[in-house]
Amino acid sequence: MTSWNAQDDKLAVLAKGARSRVQAQIGAALRDDTGRTYASAEVSIGALKLSAVEMVVAQAVASGSTGIESVVISSQTEIAISESDVELVRVLAGVGVPVYLTSEAGTSVDSRLT
């Protein structure tokens, strides 16, 4: 597994900030294959429910990204990394991309490779 690095620290801060700005329970941030970063939070408006990973991947794709180096999910509560979120990252970026889940303190508590 790819190990956590200083750039992932930055993603953890961005994910927590995105979550905090809109008082969401889950936020996510990603770094694309050119080094650009994106951050978003989960969305729930009536019947529309999008995970934080779906939101941040959509932002990256809408900005022209074609690959992902790393994804960090920040959650206020204990959750598991969603298989559908891992699959979404895999579809865009292929295999071997780390998806990390961080605690409220910003430390990695779980990780998966796509």
Secondary structure, DSSP 8 states (H G I E B T S, - for coil): -----HHHHHHHHHHHHHHHHTT-SEEEEEEETTS-EEEEE-EEETTEEE-HHHHHHHHHHHTT---EEEEEEEESS-----HHHHHHHHHHH-TT-EEEEE-TTS-EEEEEE-
